Amino acid sequence: MKITKDNIENLPIKDGNKLLLKALLQDVDEINHKSKKKIYIDWQDFHNEYSPEWTEPCPDFYGSYTIRRESDDDLIGVEMTIDTLDYSLCMLYDYLEII
């Protein structure tokens, strides 16, 4: 589910994380302003399905965040917690400031 200013309040997450997400959306806007390729924050709103072929416990990424490209929804990086998302967007912003 693409995170927008309108749907943050509907997420089943802590209020502090909602405030952080609002700030991170501003960072994404600034990153998109500096870059030709646009990104967005996605929140996984479903549970991963178990497959009988798995020999190990199936990872469930429900509630995790990803950074995705606007053009084709491709994943950039891996599934993250909100703290890792914060660090990742900070690094991406700093990188774009340098170039």
Secondary structure, DSSP 8 states (H G I E B T S, - for coil): -B--TTTGGGSSS-HHHHHHHHHHHHHHHHHHHH-SS-EEEEE--S-----TT-SS-----TT-EEEEETTT--EEEEEE-HHHHHHHHHHHHHHHHH-
